[in-house]
């Protein structure tokens, strides 16, 4: 190196980093990135960024290979924050998208790569990582909500001690439900795209935008999606879908006190109708299902469902076009500002997933037959599906609700509470007849495995 050579501060920082050991180098860079702080302005409610410009300059002064190595050690959330910090960082993350996609694709499960294959290097964008992270978070959130329902409503666990005993089983339940809800989310995402694409192809300027319910949308489109799934996975998703419908039917039906209170407040106290559940599942997908079910009371869940449906209607939401744009209903052919009104005629709930999945399972000899005669067949309850999924026997495993601290520690991980039969029977009682029938079509049949 020639004597007397002068280096800029950026060059000196890069030279100092290059002299460190690889492990210390990565620690120094990640510590520098962690100093980026975000704060919310209370006056403007807008997000402002405060970062050390020198640290940012040091990062951008690194060679391309080192910059990619740094970004590969950040998770998706950190990459999003870095992307928002400045235009230079935004461009840096976008330019590194092919390398980031290739790196993060290695950690994806085989199911994830099968349903959402990574794009080729020349077509890889950061949007692929964002969408995948969103799908995983949505599936995990819904699995957590269903686990909470099973814990409190099915098993009747209210005390913190009993919940502590159930904690390990709860984690196991979430991990078991995660691929099932991820697959169901994939099905409804593609099915929604097929329905809307066919509706857009049939739309003419000046006509009402409506969704047809017959033709290939009803059977061929469903089968084309279901053929992508493993047969055993499809069988488990078949039961998970019926379980999810019964949970929706239970959680969106008010109790006597909740019904009286909402009537006094002049709020909607009616149970969810079949048409509302159809809109929720086929247009909202697993994300909106989880958002509705996370409500702690019937009022919160009812309000979330009503809000989602109202936001789709031009008569109740002035920004309805934004909702439909997020669903993909706008392109160079159809312009929402030229649509006079909307007509939603979605496929009937009992014609989605269940008959097509049964047909494929029977044709591939995964199941021997399906017995819908509930008078001669044992009726499966929602709790039975979860116990079978976890491989547990509720007749042998039991944990009381009034454990002492020492007893709870001894029992943790080795037993779970017995089911609450009274709650389970209420899940299959009369509510909205069509919603209940759609769920019981799955649970009230005996599937004979070949």
Buried (B, 14 or more C-beta within 10 A) or exposed (E): EEEEEEEEEBEEBBEEBEEEEEEEBBEBBEEBBEEBEEEEEEEEEEEEEEBEEEBBBBBBBBEEEBBBBBBBEBEBEBBBBBBBBBEEBBEBBEBBBBBBBBBBBEEBEEBBEBBBEBBEEEEBBBEBBBEBBEBBBBBBBBBBBBBBBBBBBBBBBEEEBBBBBBEEBBEBBBEBBBBBBBBBBBBBBBBBEBBBBBBBEEBEEEEEBBBBEEEEBBBEBBBBBBEEBBBEBBBBBBBBBBBBBBBBBBBBBBEEEBBEBBEEEEEBBBBBBBBBBBBBBBBBBBBBBBBBBBBEEBBEBBBBBBEBBEBBEBEEBEEBBEBBEEBEBBEEEBEBEEBEEBEBEBBBBBBBBBBBBBBBBBEEEBBEEBBEEBEEEEBBBBBBBBBEBBEBEBEEBEBBBEBEEEBBEEBBEEBBBBBBEEBBEBBBEEBBEBBBBBBBBBBBBBBEEE
